[in-house]
Amino acid sequence: MGTGVMIGAGIFALTGQIAELAGPWFPLSFVAGAVGTSLSAYTYIKMSNAYPSAGGIAMILQKAYGPGAIAGAAALLMALSMVINESLVARTFGTYILRPFELANQDYLVPALGVALIVFAYLVNISGNRSVGAFEFVMAVLKIGGIALFGAAALWAGGANLAPSAASNSIPVMGFTASIALSVLAFKGFTTITNSGAEMVDPRRNVGRAIIVSIAICVIVYLLVAFAVRASLTLDEIVAAKDYSLARAAEPAFGQYGGHLEQ
């Protein structure tokens, strides 16, 4: 579930925005984001080992600050961040779905498809934990396999050039620092694993293992995609592509994927 939630917004929606801030060094932003996420994940692991439950972040906040205003306000901020993250994924879904049909210029269809995806996710969610787990497992396998295929193809088509251009002698410190905030968002889904503490077999052992493994998988996939995009596109092209930079990077290997960039 954690891997399925994480791999989505970070690849399809954030790559171009991170590249715009960090410049040609944007693959390192994902590494820095993983390091920052790991520090937070350590806290989640220790708390889940001590208090395995379905409460997740709400449980951690209550244990840390008590059932008061601080815990309540922080929990609301976490809920708001989840709404923003889900909206980002839903809108990116709509953008990608329209590209093969050359309908990307129909602006009203993007939010409509995003809302439809949220409704579908709600229906899956209320069907029970077993259904959610099975669905997330299938989707995680499809996403990891598909993204790895596209990333490998784009990297091969771009000549597997992993080094930044010779003109990139310095890292834009402010922009790179700002990009790390977006990179951390790309790993945000690991927090959903802690909500499975009440249903998971041996949660004191498996919650931590699931968090570590899911973050490790995402680092590998994110770096593959980042290097593939950088090998196939110029920095200006990555920034211009924004939400569908991976599709643009894979065009040399698979052909144009629906419509012009301007659409």
Backbone as CSV, one residue per row, in Angstrom:
resi,resn,N_x,N_y,N_z,CA_x,CA_y,CA_z,C_x,C_y,C_z
1,MET,0.828,-1.207,0.000,0.000,0.000,0.000,0.862,1.257,0.000
2,GLY,1.908,1.245,0.803,2.779,2.415,0.862,3.463,2.698,-0.456
3,THR,3.970,1.647,-1.093,4.631,1.817,-2.394,3.632,2.294,-3.440
4,GLY,2.438,1.713,-3.424,1.421,2.104,-4.401,1.007,3.552,-4.254
5,VAL,0.939,4.036,-3.017,0.565,5.431,-2.787,1.701,6.370,-3.170
6,MET,2.932,5.998,-2.823,4.069,6.887,-3.096,4.335,7.051,-4.586
7,ILE,4.372,5.943,-5.308,4.692,6.025,-6.736,3.463,6.509,-7.476
8,GLY,3.500,7.715,-7.906,2.357,8.337,-8.560,2.645,9.819,-8.701
9,ALA,2.303,10.568,-7.661,2.513,12.011,-7.706,3.977,12.367,-7.898
10,GLY,4.869,11.634,-7.238,6.284,11.955,-7.313,6.849,11.840,-8.714
11,ILE,6.355,10.893,-9.485,6.870,10.681,-10.832,6.116,11.523,-11.848
12,PHE,4.802,11.402,-11.860,4.023,11.989,-12.942,3.802,13.483,-12.797
13,ALA,3.774,13.982,-11.574,3.420,15.383,-11.391,4.569,16.255,-10.913
14,LEU,5.563,15.688,-10.252,6.556,16.510,-9.584,7.898,16.589,-10.296
15,THR,8.190,15.668,-11.206,9.518,15.650,-11.824,9.863,16.964,-12.497
16,GLY,8.943,17.483,-13.309,9.199,18.744,-13.989,9.333,19.912,-13.036
17,GLN,8.522,19.933,-11.981,8.581,21.035,-11.021,9.876,20.988,-10.209
18,ILE,10.306,19.776,-9.846,11.568,19.630,-9.118,12.741,20.050,-10.002
19,ALA,12.697,19.659,-11.280,13.764,20.047,-12.209,13.815,21.556,-12.397
20,GLU,12.659,22.207,-12.382,12.626,23.657,-12.538,13.325,24.352,-11.378
21,LEU,13.232,23.777,-10.186,13.840,24.386,-9.008,15.307,24.000,-8.843
22,ALA,15.610,22.705,-9.055,16.955,22.190,-8.766,17.879,22.228,-9.969
23,GLY,17.361,22.517,-11.160,18.200,22.523,-12.343,18.608,21.107,-12.737
24,PRO,19.740,20.966,-13.426,20.166,19.647,-13.898,20.535,18.674,-12.779
25,TRP,20.600,19.172,-11.555,20.930,18.309,-10.420,19.681,17.712,-9.774
26,PHE,18.535,17.796,-10.447,17.289,17.379,-9.800,17.246,15.904,-9.383
27,PRO,17.983,14.960,-10.027,17.965,13.599,-9.483,18.456,13.518,-8.034
28,LEU,19.433,14.377,-7.689,19.937,14.380,-6.314,18.874,14.858,-5.334
29,SER,17.902,15.623,-5.817,16.833,16.092,-4.948,16.012,14.926,-4.419
30,PHE,15.807,13.913,-5.250,15.081,12.726,-4.791,15.867,11.990,-3.711
31,VAL,17.191,11.957,-3.852,18.024,11.315,-2.830,17.924,12.079,-1.518
32,ALA,18.030,13.417,-1.601,17.911,14.236,-0.395,16.536,14.087,0.234
33,GLY,15.509,14.003,-0.608,14.159,13.794,-0.099,14.021,12.464,0.612
34,ALA,14.686,11.437,0.076,14.651,10.119,0.716,15.332,10.137,2.076
35,VAL,16.436,10.893,2.167,17.147,10.996,3.451,16.263,11.679,4.489
36,GLY,15.654,12.796,4.097,14.758,13.493,5.016,13.562,12.639,5.408
37,THR,13.012,11.920,4.438,11.882,11.039,4.720,12.285,9.922,5.673
38,SER,13.495,9.402,5.509,13.958,8.309,6.371,14.050,8.735,7.832
39,LEU,14.448,9.987,8.065,14.494,10.482,9.437,13.109,10.494,10.061
40,SER,12.136,10.936,9.267,10.756,10.925,9.758,10.243,9.493,9.892
41,ALA,10.612,8.644,8.931,10.145,7.255,8.959,10.638,6.519,10.192
42,TYR,11.835,6.877,10.659,12.376,6.230,11.860,11.445,6.459,13.053
43,THR,10.926,7.688,13.147,9.979,7.990,14.215,8.717,7.150,14.081
44,TYR,8.199,7.050,12.863,6.997,6.247,12.626,7.236,4.786,13.007
45,ILE,8.408,4.288,12.654,8.715,2.881,12.946,8.770,2.648,14.450
46,LYS,9.467,3.519,15.176,9.593,3.337,16.618,8.235,3.450,17.318
47,MET,7.423,4.401,16.886,6.108,4.563,17.493,5.184,3.393,17.151
48,SER,5.247,2.912,15.914,4.405,1.786,15.516,4.833,0.509,16.212
49,ASN,6.130,0.372,16.484,6.599,-0.794,17.234,6.065,-0.780,18.667
50,ALA,5.995,0.420,19.236,5.532,0.539,20.623,4.017,0.511,20.729
51,TYR,3.324,1.125,19.752,1.864,1.225,19.808,1.257,0.856,18.451
52,PRO,1.293,-0.414,18.050,0.694,-0.802,16.768,-0.816,-0.598,16.796
53,SER,-1.334,0.182,15.837,-2.764,0.463,15.799,-3.139,0.939,14.410
54,ALA,-4.418,1.230,14.223,-4.895,1.788,12.960,-4.899,3.315,12.995
55,GLY,-4.386,3.898,14.094,-4.441,5.343,14.254,-3.447,6.113,13.416
56,GLY,-2.315,5.485,13.064,-1.329,6.165,12.240,-0.811,7.436,12.874
57,ILE,-0.756,8.525,12.089,-0.197,9.782,12.556,-1.007,10.351,13.702
58,ALA,-2.320,10.145,13.723,-3.147,10.650,14.824,-2.740,10.003,16.142
59,MET,-2.462,8.705,16.100,-2.011,8.008,17.300,-0.672,8.560,17.775
60,ILE,0.258,8.792,16.846,1.580,9.302,17.205,1.467,10.686,17.843
61,LEU,0.646,11.543,17.262,0.466,12.886,17.798,-0.159,12.856,19.189
62,GLN,-1.123,11.978,19.384,-1.767,11.893,20.688,-0.797,11.394,21.753
63,LYS,0.028,10.407,21.385,1.012,9.906,22.348,2.068,10.961,22.672
64,ALA,2.422,11.774,21.686,3.478,12.770,21.877,2.987,14.004,22.634
65,TYR,1.762,14.470,22.315,1.297,15.738,22.851,0.040,15.632,23.704
66,GLY,-0.520,14.433,23.791,-1.751,14.276,24.547,-2.955,14.670,23.711
67,PRO,-4.172,14.339,24.182,-5.396,14.651,23.419,-5.803,16.111,23.574
68,GLY,-5.005,17.000,23.007,-5.263,18.423,23.150,-5.218,19.175,21.838
69,ALA,-5.061,20.500,21.941,-5.118,21.370,20.765,-3.957,21.116,19.805
70,ILE,-2.766,20.870,20.345,-1.597,20.679,19.469,-1.773,19.435,18.613
71,ALA,-2.156,18.336,19.245,-2.346,17.098,18.487,-3.478,17.245,17.488
72,GLY,-4.567,17.902,17.897,-5.702,18.077,16.993,-5.361,18.946,15.798
73,ALA,-4.643,20.061,16.048,-4.280,20.963,14.955,-3.314,20.285,13.987
74,ALA,-2.320,19.555,14.523,-1.364,18.861,13.661,-2.053,17.769,12.849
75,ALA,-3.010,17.074,13.446,-3.745,16.043,12.720,-4.556,16.650,11.580
76,LEU,-5.139,17.820,11.813,-5.889,18.488,10.749,-4.960,18.918,9.613
77,LEU,-3.762,19.401,9.960,-2.795,19.772,8.923,-2.379,18.552,8.109
78,MET,-2.206,17.409,8.786,-1.873,16.183,8.065,-3.011,15.786,7.125
79,ALA,-4.250,15.906,7.609,-5.396,15.589,6.755,-5.451,16.513,5.543
80,LEU,-5.157,17.804,5.766,-5.147,18.761,4.657,-4.069,18.416,3.643
81,SER,-2.890,18.028,4.120,-1.810,17.656,3.200,-2.195,16.427,2.386
82,MET,-2.950,15.508,2.993,-3.402,14.330,2.253,-4.403,14.714,1.168
83,VAL,-5.259,15.694,1.464,-6.205,16.175,0.460,-5.457,16.791,-0.724
84,ILE,-4.442,17.608,-0.407,-3.647,18.233,-1.472,-2.938,17.172,-2.305
85,ASN,-2.347,16.187,-1.634,-1.626,15.129,-2.336,-2.572,14.324,-3.224
86,GLU,-3.749,13.997,-2.694,-4.715,13.232,-3.487,-5.205,14.040,-4.679
87,SER,-5.399,15.338,-4.482,-5.819,16.194,-5.591,-4.756,16.243,-6.685
88,LEU,-3.486,16.293,-6.257,-2.375,16.306,-7.210,-2.372,15.036,-8.050
89,VAL,-2.533,13.892,-7.398,-2.551,12.612,-8.111,-3.750,12.543,-9.055
90,ALA,-4.919,12.965,-8.569,-6.140,12.876,-9.372,-6.049,13.746,-10.625
91,ARG,-5.540,14.958,-10.473,-5.428,15.845,-11.631,-4.401,15.318,-12.635
92,THR,-3.302,14.778,-12.128,-2.300,14.207,-13.025,-2.865,13.005,-13.771
93,PHE,-3.683,12.212,-13.095,-4.363,11.084,-13.742,-5.187,11.572,-14.932
94,GLY,-5.964,12.633,-14.711,-6.770,13.172,-15.798,-5.924,13.669,-16.955
95,THR,-4.798,14.310,-16.651,-3.913,14.822,-17.693,-3.350,13.700,-18.554
96,TYR,-2.910,12.615,-17.916,-2.321,11.509,-18.659,-3.361,10.739,-19.466
97,ILE,-4.546,10.547,-18.904,-5.585,9.785,-19.592,-5.975,10.454,-20.911
98,LEU,-5.977,11.768,-20.949,-6.429,12.494,-22.136,-5.405,12.513,-23.260
99,ARG,-4.128,12.318,-22.955,-3.086,12.466,-23.967,-3.220,11.505,-25.149
100,PRO,-3.526,10.210,-24.967,-3.634,9.338,-26.135,-4.787,9.699,-27.062
101,PHE,-5.794,10.432,-26.545,-6.969,10.774,-27.339,-6.916,12.196,-27.878
102,GLU,-5.788,12.866,-27.673,-5.588,14.235,-28.153,-6.700,15.159,-27.671
103,LEU,-7.067,14.997,-26.409,-8.119,15.825,-25.815,-7.572,16.702,-24.689
104,ALA,-6.248,16.868,-24.663,-5.629,17.598,-23.563,-6.042,19.061,-23.526
105,ASN,-6.580,19.587,-24.633,-7.005,20.986,-24.650,-8.405,21.176,-24.088
106,GLN,-9.084,20.085,-23.732,-10.404,20.166,-23.108,-10.210,20.284,-21.591
107,ASP,-10.107,21.511,-21.110,-9.716,21.744,-19.725,-10.706,21.157,-18.724
108,TYR,-11.979,21.146,-19.048,-12.973,20.683,-18.085,-12.887,19.183,-17.845
109,LEU,-12.295,18.429,-18.791,-12.222,16.981,-18.638,-11.206,16.565,-17.584
110,VAL,-10.158,17.345,-17.386,-9.120,16.981,-16.406,-9.691,16.928,-14.990
111,PRO,-10.334,17.992,-14.500,-10.916,17.882,-13.155,-12.046,16.867,-13.071
112,ALA,-12.803,16.680,-14.162,-13.889,15.699,-14.152,-13.340,14.288,-13.958
113,LEU,-12.270,13.962,-14.675,-11.644,12.643,-14.516,-11.012,12.514,-13.135
114,GLY,-10.446,13.606,-12.616,-9.872,13.577,-11.274,-10.918,13.262,-10.225
115,VAL,-12.086,13.908,-10.321,-13.168,13.641,-9.375,-13.657,12.199,-9.508
116,ALA,-13.753,11.715,-10.747,-14.186,10.324,-10.964,-13.208,9.349,-10.316
117,LEU,-11.910,9.643,-10.394,-10.917,8.768,-9.777,-11.061,8.772,-8.258
118,ILE,-11.312,9.933,-7.665,-11.480,10.018,-6.210,-12.706,9.236,-5.771
119,VAL,-13.803,9.325,-6.542,-15.015,8.553,-6.224,-14.728,7.064,-6.301
120,PHE,-13.996,6.643,-7.331,-13.643,5.228,-7.464,-12.787,4.769,-6.287
121,ALA,-11.807,5.604,-5.897,-10.951,5.252,-4.760,-11.778,5.134,-3.479
122,TYR,-12.773,5.996,-3.335,-13.651,5.922,-2.161,-14.418,4.605,-2.135
123,LEU,-14.921,4.191,-3.287,-15.675,2.933,-3.352,-14.782,1.739,-3.007
124,VAL,-13.538,1.770,-3.489,-12.604,0.695,-3.136,-12.319,0.718,-1.638
125,ASN,-12.168,1.907,-1.083,-11.814,2.045,0.327,-12.901,1.506,1.249
126,ILE,-14.172,1.771,0.934,-15.248,1.322,1.809,-15.551,-0.161,1.641
127,SER,-14.923,-0.796,0.654,-15.154,-2.225,0.442,-14.402,-3.092,1.445
128,GLY,-13.470,-2.496,2.205,-12.782,-3.237,3.256,-11.284,-3.301,3.044
129,ASN,-10.558,-3.601,4.132,-9.095,-3.625,4.097,-8.545,-4.681,3.153
130,ARG,-9.209,-5.837,3.091,-8.725,-6.901,2.206,-8.771,-6.464,0.746
131,SER,-9.866,-5.812,0.359,-9.994,-5.337,-1.023,-8.990,-4.233,-1.320
132,VAL,-8.808,-3.332,-0.356,-7.847,-2.242,-0.545,-6.443,-2.797,-0.715
133,GLY,-6.066,-3.752,0.152,-4.729,-4.333,0.069,-4.487,-5.048,-1.247
134,ALA,-5.482,-5.843,-1.701,-5.329,-6.568,-2.965,-5.239,-5.606,-4.137
135,PHE,-6.078,-4.567,-4.137,-6.074,-3.602,-5.232,-4.760,-2.834,-5.273
136,GLU,-4.277,-2.406,-4.111,-3.021,-1.669,-4.058,-1.842,-2.528,-4.505
137,PHE,-1.880,-3.814,-4.169,-0.779,-4.690,-4.582,-0.724,-4.795,-6.103
138,VAL,-1.879,-5.007,-6.728,-1.928,-5.114,-8.190,-1.468,-3.806,-8.837
139,MET,-1.970,-2.680,-8.323,-1.611,-1.394,-8.904,-0.138,-1.075,-8.704
140,ALA,0.414,-1.454,-7.543,1.837,-1.196,-7.298,2.700,-1.975,-8.281
141,VAL,2.352,-3.245,-8.512,3.115,-4.060,-9.462,3.036,-3.460,-10.867
142,LEU,1.833,-3.045,-11.281,1.660,-2.468,-12.613,2.427,-1.150,-12.748
143,LYS,2.358,-0.317,-11.730,3.026,0.982,-11.804,4.542,0.833,-11.797
144,ILE,5.044,0.000,-10.888,6.496,-0.175,-10.825,7.017,-0.783,-12.119
145,GLY,6.333,-1.827,-12.607,6.759,-2.465,-13.851,6.665,-1.525,-15.037
146,GLY,5.551,-0.792,-15.141,5.372,0.118,-16.264,6.351,1.272,-16.245
147,ILE,6.528,1.880,-15.075,7.448,3.010,-14.972,8.883,2.559,-15.203
148,ALA,9.244,1.391,-14.672,10.593,0.873,-14.889,10.844,0.632,-16.376
149,LEU,9.837,0.105,-17.081,9.963,-0.135,-18.523,10.158,1.178,-19.273
150,PHE,9.310,2.162,-18.999,9.429,3.450,-19.665,10.750,4.133,-19.308
151,GLY,11.136,4.046,-18.027,12.386,4.668,-17.614,13.591,4.044,-18.282
152,ALA,13.612,2.700,-18.347,14.728,2.014,-18.996,14.782,2.340,-20.487
153,ALA,13.598,2.389,-21.124,13.552,2.703,-22.555,14.020,4.130,-22.824
154,ALA,13.585,5.071,-21.981,14.005,6.461,-22.166,15.496,6.621,-21.910
155,LEU,16.010,5.898,-20.909,17.443,5.964,-20.613,18.255,5.391,-21.766
156,TRP,17.783,4.288,-22.339,18.470,3.684,-23.484,18.423,4.605,-24.686
157,ALA,17.255,5.198,-24.955,17.115,6.080,-26.110,17.944,7.343,-25.955
158,GLY,18.138,7.783,-24.705,18.899,9.004,-24.470,20.388,8.776,-24.353
159,GLY,20.837,7.534,-24.479,22.263,7.250,-24.430,22.811,6.996,-23.054
160,ALA,21.921,6.820,-22.065,22.343,6.488,-20.692,23.377,7.468,-20.155
161,ASN,23.149,8.749,-20.435,24.051,9.788,-19.944,23.597,10.217,-18.552
162,LEU,24.346,9.822,-17.507,23.938,10.088,-16.139,24.553,11.349,-15.564
163,ALA,25.499,11.941,-16.255,26.185,13.121,-15.732,25.474,14.392,-16.195
164,PRO,25.424,15.417,-15.333,24.855,16.698,-15.766,25.754,17.348,-16.809
165,SER,25.217,18.337,-17.499,25.970,18.983,-18.563,27.194,19.691,-17.995
166,ALA,28.155,19.906,-18.865,29.411,20.533,-18.441,29.192,21.956,-17.934
167,ALA,28.111,22.578,-18.404,27.833,23.960,-17.994,27.281,24.043,-16.580
168,SER,26.940,22.893,-16.000,26.336,22.886,-14.661,27.411,22.677,-13.611
169,ASN,28.128,23.730,-13.294,29.226,23.612,-12.344,28.790,23.883,-10.907
170,SER,27.663,24.525,-10.730,27.209,24.870,-9.390,25.760,24.441,-9.194
171,ILE,25.434,24.130,-7.947,24.073,23.743,-7.602,23.322,24.985,-7.123
172,PRO,22.133,25.291,-7.679,21.348,26.430,-7.191,20.824,26.122,-5.786
173,VAL,21.504,26.658,-4.776,21.253,26.258,-3.387,19.804,26.499,-2.982
174,MET,19.289,27.691,-3.219,17.927,28.005,-2.801,16.906,27.157,-3.553
175,GLY,17.095,27.056,-4.857,16.168,26.252,-5.652,16.239,24.788,-5.289
176,PHE,17.457,24.274,-5.062,17.621,22.870,-4.699,16.961,22.592,-3.351
177,THR,17.128,23.509,-2.402,16.505,23.339,-1.088,14.985,23.323,-1.208
178,ALA,14.452,24.215,-2.032,13.002,24.238,-2.235,12.513,22.953,-2.910
179,SER,13.334,22.407,-3.805,12.926,21.187,-4.508,12.841,19.994,-3.566
180,ILE,13.644,20.018,-2.496,13.621,18.906,-1.540,12.250,18.793,-0.877
181,ALA,11.599,19.943,-0.661,10.253,19.914,-0.079,9.296,19.152,-0.973
182,LEU,9.417,19.326,-2.286,8.576,18.573,-3.218,8.997,17.109,-3.267
183,SER,10.301,16.850,-3.165,10.773,15.464,-3.183,10.253,14.688,-1.978
184,VAL,10.214,15.340,-0.814,9.665,14.686,0.369,8.199,14.329,0.147
185,LEU,7.473,15.213,-0.539,6.070,14.927,-0.858,5.945,13.662,-1.695
186,ALA,6.944,13.392,-2.535,6.911,12.200,-3.374,7.013,10.910,-2.568
187,PHE,7.502,11.002,-1.325,7.629,9.826,-0.461,6.546,9.779,0.625
188,LYS,5.627,10.694,0.572,4.672,10.866,1.653,3.832,9.621,1.924
189,GLY,3.584,8.799,0.922,2.669,7.671,1.071,3.068,6.629,2.092
190,PHE,4.332,6.632,2.539,4.741,5.596,3.491,3.962,5.706,4.796
191,THR,3.426,6.888,5.091,2.690,7.065,6.349,1.430,6.210,6.402
192,THR,0.883,5.833,5.238,-0.329,5.005,5.240,-0.058,3.614,5.800
193,ILE,1.204,3.190,5.784,1.536,1.855,6.285,1.242,1.758,7.781
194,THR,1.464,2.847,8.499,1.248,2.808,9.947,-0.219,2.603,10.295
195,ASN,-1.115,2.950,9.369,-2.540,2.754,9.625,-2.956,1.296,9.536
196,SER,-2.035,0.419,9.113,-2.341,-1.007,9.003,-1.873,-1.793,10.219
197,GLY,-1.414,-1.084,11.252,-0.864,-1.758,12.419,-1.841,-2.685,13.108
198,ALA,-3.137,-2.359,13.052,-4.134,-3.189,13.727,-4.474,-4.446,12.944
199,GLU,-4.207,-4.455,11.638,-4.562,-5.602,10.807,-3.360,-6.444,10.386
200,MET,-2.160,-5.900,10.489,-0.969,-6.557,9.976,-0.496,-7.671,10.912
201,VAL,-0.009,-8.757,10.318,0.580,-9.842,11.098,1.904,-9.368,11.698
202,ASP,2.105,-9.575,12.993,3.311,-9.175,13.710,3.676,-7.724,13.389
203,PRO,2.802,-6.756,13.746,3.028,-5.351,13.360,4.307,-4.757,13.935
204,ARG,4.739,-5.220,15.109,5.943,-4.643,15.705,7.186,-4.920,14.863
205,ARG,7.108,-5.909,14.025,8.224,-6.220,13.127,7.934,-5.769,11.697
206,ASN,6.733,-6.006,11.228,6.444,-5.842,9.806,6.113,-4.418,9.392
207,VAL,5.620,-3.577,10.312,5.370,-2.187,9.941,6.679,-1.502,9.548
208,GLY,7.703,-1.673,10.378,8.998,-1.074,10.066,9.611,-1.629,8.799
209,ARG,9.520,-2.933,8.626,10.078,-3.538,7.413,9.361,-3.023,6.167
210,ALA,8.035,-2.913,6.244,7.266,-2.435,5.090,7.643,-0.999,4.734
211,ILE,7.837,-0.153,5.748,8.218,1.237,5.497,9.588,1.309,4.831
212,ILE,10.558,0.575,5.360,11.920,0.602,4.815,11.949,0.093,3.378
213,VAL,11.276,-1.030,3.130,11.287,-1.619,1.787,10.589,-0.699,0.783
214,SER,9.463,-0.112,1.170,8.725,0.745,0.239,9.523,1.996,-0.118
215,ILE,10.192,2.601,0.854,11.013,3.779,0.564,12.188,3.404,-0.342
216,ALA,12.815,2.248,-0.087,13.939,1.805,-0.913,13.505,1.572,-2.358
217,ILE,12.350,0.935,-2.546,11.843,0.698,-3.905,11.608,2.029,-4.618
218,CYS,11.014,2.974,-3.915,10.697,4.256,-4.536,11.951,5.037,-4.902
219,VAL,12.990,4.980,-4.065,14.244,5.662,-4.395,14.801,5.130,-5.712
220,ILE,14.802,3.811,-5.867,15.330,3.201,-7.088,14.524,3.630,-8.300
221,VAL,13.202,3.564,-8.190,12.330,3.923,-9.316,12.461,5.408,-9.637
222,TYR,12.479,6.262,-8.620,12.579,7.701,-8.858,13.892,8.074,-9.534
223,LEU,14.995,7.460,-9.092,16.285,7.753,-9.709,16.332,7.266,-11.151
224,LEU,15.759,6.093,-11.405,15.709,5.581,-12.779,14.987,6.558,-13.687
225,VAL,13.836,7.029,-13.233,13.053,7.961,-14.037,13.769,9.303,-14.182
226,ALA,14.344,9.803,-13.088,15.021,11.109,-13.147,16.180,11.077,-14.137
227,PHE,17.007,10.030,-14.073,18.131,9.925,-15.002,17.646,9.709,-16.436
228,ALA,16.550,8.951,-16.588,16.016,8.713,-17.929,15.505,10.005,-18.546
229,VAL,14.781,10.791,-17.765,14.261,12.059,-18.269,15.401,13.008,-18.613
230,ARG,16.419,13.077,-17.750,17.536,13.983,-18.007,18.355,13.543,-19.211
231,ALA,18.427,12.225,-19.453,19.196,11.747,-20.598,18.489,12.014,-21.916
232,SER,17.149,12.092,-21.885,16.381,12.214,-23.118,15.968,13.633,-23.443
233,LEU,15.831,14.495,-22.422,15.318,15.842,-22.634,16.285,16.878,-22.088
234,THR,16.234,18.056,-22.659,16.964,19.175,-22.076,16.205,19.674,-20.855
235,LEU,16.870,20.478,-20.041,16.220,20.994,-18.843,14.988,21.819,-19.203
236,ASP,15.083,22.622,-20.253,13.933,23.441,-20.676,12.771,22.556,-21.104
237,GLU,13.062,21.455,-21.787,12.003,20.540,-22.220,11.351,19.841,-21.031
238,ILE,12.151,19.497,-20.029,11.608,18.859,-18.825,10.658,19.807,-18.113
239,VAL,11.082,21.055,-17.958,10.261,22.051,-17.272,8.986,22.327,-18.058
240,ALA,9.104,22.394,-19.386,7.935,22.667,-20.219,6.943,21.509,-20.191
241,ALA,7.461,20.289,-20.137,6.580,19.113,-20.147,5.789,18.994,-18.861
242,LYS,6.386,19.417,-17.734,5.714,19.410,-16.435,5.132,18.042,-16.110
243,ASP,3.781,17.910,-16.185,3.092,16.729,-15.687,3.376,15.466,-16.485
244,TYR,3.847,15.587,-17.747,4.051,14.391,-18.552,5.470,14.321,-19.097
245,SER,6.450,14.680,-18.259,7.849,14.643,-18.693,8.311,13.219,-18.981
246,LEU,7.793,12.222,-18.243,8.187,10.840,-18.502,7.700,10.383,-19.862
247,ALA,6.480,10.744,-20.219,5.954,10.380,-21.531,6.775,11.031,-22.648
248,ARG,7.161,12.293,-22.445,7.988,12.971,-23.447,9.353,12.315,-23.555
249,ALA,9.927,11.894,-22.425,11.243,11.272,-22.448,11.220,9.924,-23.139
250,ALA,10.094,9.225,-23.092,9.992,7.902,-23.696,9.642,7.952,-25.179
251,GLU,9.324,9.133,-25.709,8.928,9.241,-27.114,9.985,8.726,-28.091
252,PRO,11.295,8.973,-27.877,12.281,8.437,-28.833,12.254,6.916,-28.942
253,ALA,11.870,6.227,-27.868,11.850,4.766,-27.889,10.501,4.200,-28.303
254,PHE,9.406,4.857,-27.893,8.065,4.312,-28.119,7.243,5.118,-29.108
255,GLY,7.762,6.252,-29.577,6.977,7.105,-30.455,6.200,8.112,-29.634
256,GLN,5.623,9.093,-30.329,4.927,10.170,-29.647,3.696,9.628,-28.965
257,TYR,3.509,10.043,-27.718,2.420,9.508,-26.898,1.301,10.532,-26.791
258,GLY,0.586,10.721,-27.913,-0.640,11.499,-27.853,-0.473,13.004,-27.852
259,GLY,-0.627,13.619,-28.999,-0.725,15.067,-29.047,0.599,15.787,-28.973
260,HIS,0.528,17.070,-29.233,1.712,17.909,-29.179,1.935,18.414,-27.765
261,LEU,3.149,18.835,-27.489,3.482,19.340,-26.160,2.639,20.563,-25.825
262,GLU,2.351,21.377,-26.812,1.579,22.596,-26.546,0.169,22.264,-26.049
263,GLN,-0.345,21.058,-26.408,-1.680,20.681,-25.952,-1.643,20.202,-24.519
